[in-house]
């Protein structure tokens, strides 16, 4: 029995080693394997792991964020064409389309050489290493930092400031697109704001606030997202419902959907695009069971 347990443990260890070895293939092979990766860690060693990038995020399906789409499309096209482009910060409430827009841009322009590497906030210090490994690979890389926020006491944001001002300014192969629920990314405390002074009718923030604001200023483009109105929310619901069901809804069905979609939003206290999509999935699932 003990021998069998040892054999099983050894097999599990070998599986893990084999998985790691498979990931550590030559970086030249990455060019053919995928268009999207996530930076993972095994011990102290980092590696790029290919991810199955969803094709469901399409620019045409992102409703009521036309201004935001236009800004980021223009910047991305400049980047792909070899012209100067800015790192971009997309900020605003959850579920308003920030991450979906970045993923949709990958789907839109992957045929032009656009690739994406997702880096978690805790691994920001590894960005220079990632860049060094991919320098000789063809393509343009978006380094995607999702939900980039720093709580009080965290100092990783200083690393990101250094990277944005350093190695990323000297390359045309990499660009950073980040999303955050906070305009300045870093938590701002009331105590720090109270230390602001008015000098010659101008507000001068405390050193602590200036230090935190300076991070978001490293992003040349700020794209703000805002909660949707009730009419916009219903438009998104009907758009997703039409796409997923592939059926034309009657006026009676539309009225029924509107009633339940509004109830769904009220229960969650949000009219975001994410809530709209969740409602559509629930609605279609229930209707499917009823028709079985």
C-alpha positions in Angstrom: 0.0 0.0 0.0 2.8 2.4 0.9 4.6 1.5 -2.3 1.5 2.3 -4.3 1.1 5.7 -2.6 4.7 6.5 -3.4 4.2 5.6 -7.0 1.2 7.8 -7.3 3.0 10.7 -5.6 5.9 10.2 -8.0 3.6 10.2 -11.0 2.0 13.5 -9.9 5.4 15.1 -9.4 6.5 13.9 -12.9 3.3 15.3 -14.4 4.0 18.7 -12.8 7.6 18.6 -14.1 6.4 17.7 -17.6 3.9 20.5 -17.6 6.6 23.0 -16.7 9.0 21.6 -19.3 6.3 21.9 -21.9 5.8 25.5 -21.1 9.5 26.3 -21.2 9.8 25.6 -25.0 11.8 28.1 -27.0 10.3 31.5 -27.2 10.6 31.4 -31.0 7.8 28.8 -30.9 5.5 31.2 -29.1 5.1 33.1 -32.4 3.1 30.2 -33.8 1.4 28.8 -30.8 -1.0 31.6 -29.8 -1.8 35.3 -29.7 -2.3 35.5 -25.9 -0.4 34.4 -22.9 -0.4 34.9 -19.2 2.8 35.3 -17.1 2.9 32.6 -14.4 5.4 31.6 -11.8 6.9 28.3 -10.7 9.0 29.0 -7.7 11.2 31.9 -8.6 11.1 31.2 -12.3 8.6 32.9 -14.6 7.2 31.6 -17.8 4.6 32.5 -20.5 1.7 30.1 -20.6 -0.6 30.2 -23.7 -4.2 30.9 -22.9 -7.3 30.1 -24.9 -8.3 33.6 -25.8 -12.0 34.0 -26.2 -13.3 35.2 -29.6 -16.6 36.3 -28.0 -15.3 39.8 -27.3 -15.9 41.8 -30.5 -15.8 45.5 -31.0 -19.2 45.6 -32.6 -20.8 43.9 -29.5 -19.5 46.6 -27.1 -22.4 49.0 -27.0 -22.5 52.6 -25.8 -18.7 53.0 -25.4 -18.1 54.4 -28.9 -15.8 57.2 -27.6 -13.7 54.8 -25.6 -13.4 52.4 -28.6 -12.4 55.2 -30.9 -9.6 56.4 -28.6 -8.1 53.0 -28.0 -8.5 51.9 -31.6 -6.6 55.0 -32.8 -3.8 54.4 -30.3 -3.5 50.7 -31.1 -3.3 51.4 -34.9 -0.5 53.9 -34.3 1.3 51.3 -32.2 0.8 48.6 -34.9 2.0 50.9 -37.6 5.2 51.8 -35.8 4.2 55.3 -35.0 4.5 56.8 -31.5 1.7 55.6 -29.2 0.9 55.9 -25.5 0.4 53.5 -22.6 -3.3 53.6 -21.7 -5.2 53.5 -18.4 -8.9 52.5 -18.6 -10.6 53.4 -15.4 -14.2 53.3 -14.1 -16.8 51.2 -12.4 -16.7 47.4 -12.6 -18.5 45.7 -15.5 -18.5 48.7 -17.9 -16.4 47.2 -20.6 -12.8 48.1 -19.8 -11.3 44.6 -20.0 -13.6 43.5 -22.8 -12.5 46.4 -25.0 -8.8 45.4 -24.7 -9.6 41.8 -25.5 -11.8 42.9 -28.4 -8.9 44.9 -29.8 -6.8 41.7 -29.8 -9.5 39.9 -31.8 -9.7 42.8 -34.2 -6.0 43.2 -34.9 -4.4 39.8 -34.2 -4.2 39.3 -38.0 -1.9 42.4 -38.1 0.5 41.0 -35.6 -1.0 42.1 -32.3 -0.4 39.8 -29.3 -1.3 40.1 -25.7 0.5 39.2 -22.5 -1.5 39.3 -19.2 0.6 40.2 -16.2 -0.9 40.1 -12.7 -0.2 43.2 -10.5 1.9 41.2 -8.1 4.3 40.3 -11.0 4.8 43.8 -12.3 8.5 43.7 -11.5 8.9 40.9 -14.1 7.9 43.1 -17.1 11.5 43.9 -18.1 12.3 40.1 -18.0 9.2 39.4 -20.2 10.3 42.1 -22.7 13.9 40.7 -22.8 12.6 37.2 -23.7 10.4 38.4 -26.5 12.6 41.1 -28.1 13.5 38.9 -31.1 9.9 37.6 -31.7 7.9 39.2 -34.5 4.8 41.0 -33.5 3.5 43.9 -31.3 2.8 43.0 -27.7 0.2 44.6 -25.4 1.1 44.0 -21.8 -2.3 43.8 -20.2 -2.6 44.5 -16.4 -6.2 43.9 -15.4 -7.8 45.3 -12.2 -4.7 47.3 -11.4 -5.1 48.7 -7.9 -2.8 49.2 -5.0 -4.0 49.3 -1.4 -2.6 51.5 1.4 0.9 50.4 2.3 1.7 48.6 -1.0 4.8 49.9 -2.8 4.6 47.9 -6.0 3.3 51.0 -7.8 6.8 52.5 -7.6 8.1 49.6 -9.6 5.5 50.2 -12.3 6.5 53.9 -12.4 10.1 53.0 -13.0 9.1 50.6 -15.8 6.8 53.0 -17.5 9.5 55.7 -17.4 12.3 53.4 -18.2 12.5 50.4 -20.6 9.0 50.9 -22.0 9.9 54.4 -23.3 12.6 53.0 -25.5 10.7 50.3 -27.4 8.2 50.3 -30.1 7.4 46.6 -29.6 5.6 46.8 -26.3 2.8 48.9 -24.8 0.9 48.7 -21.5 -2.9 48.7 -21.3 -4.2 48.7 -17.7 -7.6 48.7 -16.2 -8.5 50.0 -12.8 -11.6 51.0 -10.7 -9.6 54.0 -9.5 -8.6 57.0 -11.5 -5.2 57.2 -9.8 -4.9 53.5 -9.2 -3.5 53.9 -5.7 -5.8 54.2 -2.6 -6.1 57.8 -1.5 -6.8 58.5 2.2 -8.8 61.3 3.6 -6.0 62.2 6.0 -3.6 62.7 3.0 -6.1 65.0 1.2 -6.6 67.1 4.3 -2.9 68.0 4.2 -3.4 69.9 0.9 -2.6 73.6 1.0 -4.0 76.6 -0.9 -1.1 78.9 -2.0 -2.0 81.9 -4.2 -5.5 80.5 -4.8 -3.9 77.2 -6.1 -4.4 73.8 -4.5 -1.1 72.1 -3.7 -1.5 68.4 -2.7 0.6 66.8 0.0 3.7 64.9 -1.0 2.0 61.6 -0.3 -0.9 62.5 -2.8 1.5 63.8 -5.4 3.5 60.6 -5.2 0.3 58.5 -5.8 -1.1 60.7 -8.6 2.3 60.6 -10.4 1.7 56.9 -11.2 -1.4 57.5 -13.3 0.3 60.4 -15.0 2.8 57.9 -16.5 -0.1 56.7 -18.7 -0.3 59.0 -21.7 -4.0 58.1 -22.3 -6.7 58.0 -19.8 -10.0 56.5 -20.9 -12.9 56.9 -18.5 -15.9 54.6 -18.3 -19.2 55.4 -16.6 -22.3 53.5 -15.4 -25.0 53.0 -18.1 -28.4 54.6 -18.1 -31.5 52.4 -18.0 -32.1 52.8 -21.7 -28.5 51.9 -22.5 -28.7 48.9 -20.2 -31.8 47.6 -22.0 -30.1 48.2 -25.4 -27.2 46.0 -24.3 -29.5 43.3 -23.0 -31.5 43.1 -26.2 -28.3 43.2 -28.3 -26.7 40.2 -26.4 -30.0 38.4 -26.4 -30.4 38.8 -30.2 -26.8 37.6 -30.8 -27.0 34.5 -28.5 -30.5 33.3 -29.4 -30.2 34.0 -33.1 -34.0 34.7 -33.0 -36.1 37.8 -33.7 -38.1 38.7 -30.7 -41.7 39.8 -30.9 -42.9 43.0 -29.2 -44.5 40.9 -26.4 -41.2 39.0 -25.8 -39.3 42.3 -25.7 -41.6 43.7 -23.1 -41.3 40.6 -21.0 -37.5 40.7 -21.3 -37.4 44.4 -20.2 -39.4 43.7 -17.1 -37.2 40.9 -15.9 -34.0 42.6 -17.0 -34.8 45.6 -14.9 -35.6 43.4 -11.9 -32.3 41.6 -12.4 -30.4 45.0 -12.4 -32.3 46.3 -9.3 -31.4 43.1 -7.3 -27.7 43.6 -8.1 -27.7 47.4 -7.7 -26.0 47.8 -11.1 -26.8 48.4 -14.8 -23.4 47.4 -16.1 -22.7 45.5 -19.3 -21.6 42.5 -17.2 -24.9 42.4 -15.4 -26.7 42.6 -18.7 -24.8 39.7 -20.1 -25.4 37.7 -16.9 -29.1 38.3 -17.2 -29.1 37.1 -20.8 -27.3 33.9 -19.9 -29.8 33.2 -17.1 -32.8 34.1 -19.3 -31.7 31.8 -22.2 -30.9 29.0 -19.8 -34.3 29.1 -18.1 -36.1 29.3 -21.5 -34.1 26.4 -22.8 -35.2 24.2 -19.9 -38.8 25.2 -20.2 -38.8 24.2 -23.9 -37.1 20.8 -23.3 
